[in-house]
Every structure is written in structure tokens, then in C-alpha cells.
């Protein structure tokens, strides 16, 4: 009897493995990922089947708000943008690829202020929350119950007590250590909390590999923030291991804030099933800086490879200079090829990564890519003044992007991300000055993989095998 049951169980596992293999071949986002999963599932089904339940990735269906609702806002933004179209004379980068990826128009009338490191970022965010009159929308990938997290909690509670509508959201994986008491205290003070433990999405679908990596703050539909900072004292440079935490956020005004707000409403709808469109302000005002800008949000709910295409489009646009700062460098084949081609065209391509380790596997995997891009003329710089976590792109003297997207497969295909793109020489100049300072705190990588210590020399090729999920 037990032999029969055991045989039946083995047969069932193999049947499930075959089913998952077919599913992986149909839905994996890259050919490499499809082949990897098929081989793994058929050769080691007892290990591969449970892993596929949690790590197997394919596009989400139905993530976005019902089109009849969100399209009203999209069309409104487009209609309003007809009156705020950029002067073609101010554009030296073709915005059409970015508009197609964002499903939103580029507009003038925007403002930007770079916020360098945690103190400047959270001082600005806290001032904005304290000045809020109508509502605060706030979302972070990681929120910790430490001194910074408690200060944020106090600011949100005080805003709610003033009669401001406050909505708070975080990610189930990123904030897995956040105690329920933190959320309960917010909720008891009148803050509307999207509890990551109760919401739909990755947890419900066994897809813990998917994460909402966005860090968004919106005040009254007028002021918006996005960038690399999460809520934890390490982002203020107070972690004894990391020391200084080098990161960048951006404070925005103008039409791009409403675009960021639209992305928040879609995330909120997914988490809570609640439509915020009719309770938020979509009119707003323009900035005296009058910059051209666009918010590009990407994620596994999109029909196309928006994350990779966004990077590819910035690389293709570069004529003289392409500087990218990212804590991780695990690109796909298309982005690797685009970077190499840009360098071969004579573009000054620089990749800035941290020398310090926070996640060992992606840090190690990056070494398997450096030789190839350096052979094409790409320069790799390793930041040494603490840990560098910013996500910044600079193209020539005309395009600067700040947001949450890393230069890796996870950000390209597994995470929900967003980047603020400013097509403006002033934004580019400010970003250039910031990155020049970072390069001064870095050294240029000259040693090949064969010249690295044994643990890197042998470990990097193995770590690269996991690149589809890093």
C-alpha cells in the first residue's frame, strides 16, 4: 500500500514538473530563463517544483486598475499635456520611446531638486508632510521600526490628527520585519494602511519573488518624492557596518507629480481594491523651473519588457556621455550589447557601483560582466566612501533620471519600479556635479576577472547562473 502511494506521489510530482516546464516555456520572460527552468524541472523535480512555486516568474495579469477608471486620468493628463507640450527646440533627446513605455506624455512645467543622502531626503519629506493640507500618499519598499521609522510614524499620525487624509503602503517582502504594532498604531490614529500581510499580489500568488520596490511620497498632488532611500537608520548612515550610505532622492513639482500619483493609485488599487481616482487632485500647478519631464513606471504587470527597454532607450539616446550609478550590475544581454555599442560609438560610458557588499550574490555576479564591457571601452568605477545605493542615469547634457530602478534583471523583470526623467540641461548639470563628486570617491576598475582573488574568480561565473532572479 505504502509502495503504491509512494509511486503515485512520484508520478504526480513528475506530472506537475512537466506541467510547470511547459508553463515556464510559455511564460518565462527570457529564453535563458525558460531553458533554465525546463532543464531544472525535468532533471530535479522534487527540488525544482517547490522552488518554481515561489521563484518561477511570469507576467502578472490584471495588475493595473480597470481601464475604464484609470484611462479617465490618463486621457485627462494627455489632454492637459496638449496645453503643456515642450518646445521642440528644448529637446535634443527623442522622448517618444519613453512616452510609449510610460503610456504618458512628456510635459513642460516641472521642477526638480536633487536630495543627496538621507538627511537631506528625510528633512525635505518630513517638512512636506508637516505642511500637507489635504492628503499624503506614502509608499516605501522597506520600513523599519527604528528611530527613523518612528519619526515617520509620528509625522503621519500628526498629519492625520490635523485632518489630513493619510494613506500608507509598504511591501510584504521588503518590510517583513515590520511589527504589526507599528501598523496598528498608524491605523488607530486614522491613517489608512494597506497591510502587506493582507493585500493581494505576490504573497497570494506564491510569487514572493515579485516585489514593489517603489519609494513614493505625494503631498496634495503638488509635491512628489522618489529615489533610492527606504525608511531605516542605515539610510542615514547610522549602521556601523555600512557607515556612510550614499543615496539620492528627488523632490518634484509640476505635472510629473500627477503621473507619479497615477502610479500610486494603481499600486493602492492592487493592494486594497480601492479606487482613489475621484478623491485625489489631478489639476495641480506648474513649476517656475519649467522643465520637461516624464515619470516612467515599469513592472512585471506590463505587456512588454519595459524595465529593460527603458535602460536600452537611454543608452541608445546617448551621443557623448552616459553615466549610470547603480548598486547592482546584473544586466540582460540586450542592455549589455547596448552598453558595449555605445562605448564603441565613442560615447563616454561609465558605470558606478559600490565596492562594499550588501547582497553578496549580485555583488559577486557583477564581476562576471565587467571584463566584457571594459573590453568595449566601458569604464567601471567602484565607490569606496561607504555603500552606494543610488539609481541615477545621466545622458549627455540633456537627460537626467533618478528613481528606484537598478541595473539588474530583478529591477528589469521582477520588481515594480519607477524613474523620474528630466529632459533639461539644468537637471543634467546638477546630476553631473553630483556624480563627479562620487567619481572622486571611487577608483576605476583595472583588474580582470582572472586577476581577482580566488573567491571572486571562481564564484562570479557561478553567481551569474542565478542572474535571471538577481
N, C-alpha and C positions, 0 to 999 in steps of 0.2 A: 504493500500500500504506500509506504513512505517513498519507495523507489519510484513508483508511478507519479506521485506528487512532485518529487524532485525533478523527474524527467519532464513533466508538464511545465514546471516553473522555468527550467532551462529553455524549453521550446518557446515559452511565452516571452522570455527576455530576448531571445533571438528575433522573434517576430516584431517586438517593439523596436529593436535595434534596426531592423530592415526598414520599418516604417519611418523612424527618425532619420535614417540615412537618405531615404527618398525625399523627406521633408527638407533636410539640410541642402540637398542638391537643388531643390526648387527655390529655397528662400534665403540661403546664405548670401550675405551682401558682397562677397568677393569669391572668385573662383578658387583662390587658395583656401579660403575658409570652408568652402563646400567640399573640396578634396580632403582637407584635414579631418573634417567631421565624418565623412563617409568611411575613410580608412579606419579611423579610431572606433567608430561604432561597430563596424563589421569585424574588426580584429580583437577588440576587448569590450564586448557589450556590457559585461557586468560592471565595469568601471565607467564606461562611456555614457550609458543610458542615464544614470542619475546626474552626471555632470552636464549632459545636454539639457536636462530639465531646468537647470539653473543658469548655464552659460550659453546654451545654444541661442543664437540671436537672429532675428528676422524682423522685418518692419512691423511696427505697431499699426493696427487698423483702428480707425475711429478715434484717434487721439484728439484731433482738432475739434473745436466747437462745431456744432451743426452749422453747415454753410449758410443757411438762411439767416442765422443770427450774426456770425462773425463777418459775413460778407457785407452786411449793412455798414459795419465800421470800416472795413477795407475800402468799400466804394466811397464812403464819406471822406476817408483820408485821401483817396485818389482825387476826388472831386476838389477837395480843399487844396491839394497839391497843384491842381491846374492853375491856381492863383499864386503859387509859390514855386513855380518851376525855376531851376537855376538858370542863370545867364550862361549860355553855351560858351561864352568867352572865358568863363571862370573854370571850365573843366578841361583838363588835359588827360584825364583817365576816362575811358568809356564806362559809364555806370550801368549799361544795360545788363551785363551778366549778373551783377549784384542785385539789381532790381528784380530780375527773373527769379533768382534764388530766394529773395525775401518776399516775393509777391506783393511788394510795396514800392512806392515811387521815391526816388531821390528828391529832396526838397531843400530850398534855402531857408533862412530864418532860424538857424540853430546856433546854439552856443555850447562851448566845451571848456572845462577846466580840468587839467590833469591833477590827480591826487596821488602823490608819491609817498608810498609806505602807509602803515596802519594808523599812525597818529593823525596825519592829515585827513585820511579817509574817514575815520570814525568821528573825528571832530566835526567834519562837514555833514556827515549823515545825521549825527545827533542834533546839530543845530537845525537842520531841515525838519526833523521830526518834531522838535520843540516848537517850530514855527508853523506847523501844519494847522490848517483851518478846517478842512473838510474830511480828508481821508489820507491814510497811509497804507500803501501796499508794500509788503516786505517778504522777501524770499532769499534764503541762503542755503547752500548745499550742506554746510556744516554749521551747527550752532552748539556751543558748549556751555555747560552750566558752571562757568568760571567767572572771574571778575568782569570781563568784557561782556559775557553773555548776560550777567545780572544787571549790568548798566543798561544794556539794550532793553532788557525786560522792564526796568524802571521807566525808561523813556516812553516805551509803548503804553505802559499802564497809565502814566501821567497824561499821555495824549488821549487815551480812551476816557479818562476822568474829565477831561476838558470838553468832551462831546465829539471828539474826532473819531470817525469810523476807522478802525484798525483791523487789517487782515494780515495774518501771519502764516507763512508756509515754509516747510523745510523738507529735506529729502530723507527717506527712511533709512537708506544705507549710510549716507554721509553723517547723519545725526543719530545713529543707532544708540549712542551712549547718552543721549539727552533724556533725563528722567521725566517721567510723566508729571511729576510735581511742578516742573518748570512750565509745562503747557497748561496745567490746571490753574496755576496762579494767573497766567495771562487770561485764560478763559473766564475765571471768576471776576476779573476786573473789567470784563466787557470786550476783550479782544476776540475777534473771530479767528479761530485757529483751525487750520487744516492739519489734523493729526496724521503724521505719516504712517502711523500704525493702523489707521482705519481706512486710508484712502485706497482707491483703485490703482491699477497700474502694475509696475514691476513685481511687487510683492504678491499680488493676486495671480499673476500670470507665471509664477515660478521664474520670472526673468529678473533676478536680483542683479544681473549683470548690467541692466539698464539703470541710469541714474539721471536725475535732474540736477545738472551741475551749474545752473544759473544762479547769479547773485544779484538780485534786483531790489532796488528801493525806489518807490514812486511817491511823490508828495503832491497831492491835489491836482494831478495831471499836468503840473507845471515844471517840476524838477525831478530828474531821474538820475540814478546812480547804477553803474555796472562795472565789473572788473574782477580781479583775482582774489580779493580778500574774502575770507569767511569770518565767522564770529568766534574767536578764541584768542587767548592772550599770546599764543605763539605768533599771531599775525601782527602783534605789537612789538615783536622782538623780545618777548619775555620768557621764551623757552631756553633753558640752559644748554640744550644740545644744538639747536639751530642758531641761537644768537640772533643777529640781525636778520629780519625777514624782509626781503626786498620784493615789493609788490606794487601794483598800480591799479587804481580805480579811476573812473572818470565821472565828473559831475556834468549833467547835460540839461539844457533848456531848449525850448522850441518844439518843432513838430516831431522830432525823433523821440521825445518823451511819450507822445501818444502811441507811437509804434511800439515802444517798449511796454507800454500799458496793455496793448492788444495781446502781446505775448504772455503777459502775466494773466490776463483773463482766460486765455486758453489753458494755461497750467492750472489755474484755480478751478476751471470747469472740469478738468480731468480729475483733480483731487477731490472735489466736493460735489460735482454735478450741479453747480450753481452758476447761473449766467449773470455776470456783473455788468454787461454792456450798458444797460439802461440806468445804472446807478452811478456811473463814472462820468467825469467831464472829458469830452472829446474835442472841445473847441480850443482852449488854451491860447497862448500868446506866442509871439515870435521873439527871438533874441536879437539884441542890437548887434551882436557879433556877425549875424547874417552868414553863417557858414552853411555849406552844402553837406548834408548828412543823410545816413540811412542806417537802420537797425536790421541786421541780418541774423535771424534765428534759425538754428539748424537742429536736426534730431532724427532719431530712428522712425518717427512718425511720418517723415517726408517721403514722397514717392521717388525722389532721386537722391543721389549722393551729395546732398547739399553741403555737408561739412568739408568734404574733400574738394568739392567744386569751388567753395568759397576761397580756400587757400590757393587752388590752382588759378583762379581768376586774378588774385592779387599778384601771384608770381608772373603770370602772362602779361600783366599791365606794366611791370617794371621795365624801364628803359635804361636807367642809370644806376639805381640803387634799390636794394631790397634787404632790409634788416628785419630779422624776426627774433623775438625773445620768447622762449617757451621753457617751462621746467622739464618737459619731456620731449624726446625726439624719436618717435617710432612711426615714421610716415608710411603711406602706402606707395605702391610702385609708381602711380601717376604723379604724385607730388614729388617723389624722388627724381623722376625724369624731368619734371618741370624745373626744379631747382638746378639740376645739372645743366639743362638747356639755357636757363637764364645766365648762369655763370659763363657758359661757352659763348653767349652773345656779347659778353663783355660787361654784364651787369655786376656791380659790387654787391655780391650776395654774402651776407653774414648771418650766422646762426649763433645766438647767445643762449647757453644752457648753464645750469648750476654745476659747480664742481662737487658740491655737497650732495649726499644721498638722503632722500626721504623715503622713496619706494625703490627698493633695490632692483627688482626685476626690470622695470622700464629704464632705470638708470644704466643697468648693465647692457640691455638690448641696444641702446643707442650707439654703443661702441662698434656694433656690427654694421652700422650705416655710415660712420664717419669717413672711413677710407674712400669709399666710392664717391661721395660728394666732394671731398677735398681734392681728389684726382681731377675733378672737372673744374676746379677753381673756387669752390665754395669755401669760405673761411669760417672756422668753428672757434668760438670763444667760450671759455669756461669761467663763470663768475665765482669769485672767491671770498667776497665780503659778506659771509653769511649764506642763507639759502635764497635763491631767486625763484619766484613763483609767478611772475607777471606773464600776461599773454598779450603781446604787443606786436604790431606789424607796421613797418614804415616803407612806403613805396615812393621813390624819387623825392620830390619836394611838394607833393600834392595830395598824398593819401596817407592817413594815419588811422589805425584801428586798435581799439582797446576793448577787451571783453573777457570771456571765460574759456575760449577755445584753445586747447593745447595743440601742438603739432604732433599728434599721435592718433592711432587708429581708434582709441577709445573715444576721443572727442569727435572724430570724423563720423563714427558709426554707432556708438553705443550710448553716448550722453546727449541730453538736451542742453544746447549751448546757445550763446548769443554774443555777437560782436557789434560794437558801435563803430561805423565807418565815417570818417570825416574827410571829405574831398576839399581840402582847404590848406593853403600854404602856411597859415598861422598854426594850425594844429600840427602840421608836419614839422614845422620848425621847433615847436615845444617838445615834440616827441624825439626829434633829432638830438636836442640838447640833453634830454633825459638819458637817452641810450648812449650818447658819448660818455657821459659820466659813468654809466655801467660798464662800458668797454674799458675804461681806465681802471676799474676794479676787477678786471679779468685778465686772463692770459690766453694767447692764441695757441690752439692745439697743433702740435707739430709731429708728435709721435704716432706712428701707425699702430694698428691692432697688434701686429707681430712684435712690436716693441713694448707693449703694455705688460704689467705683471701677470703671472700665470692665471690668477683667478679671473682677470678680465679677458685675457687672451683666449681661454677655453670656455669661460662662462658666457661671453657675449653671443657667440653663434647659437648656443643652446637657448639662451633667453629670447633670441629673435624668433625662435619657433613659436613662442607664445604671442607674437606681435598682433595677431588678429583680435586678441582680447585685452591687450595692454593699453 
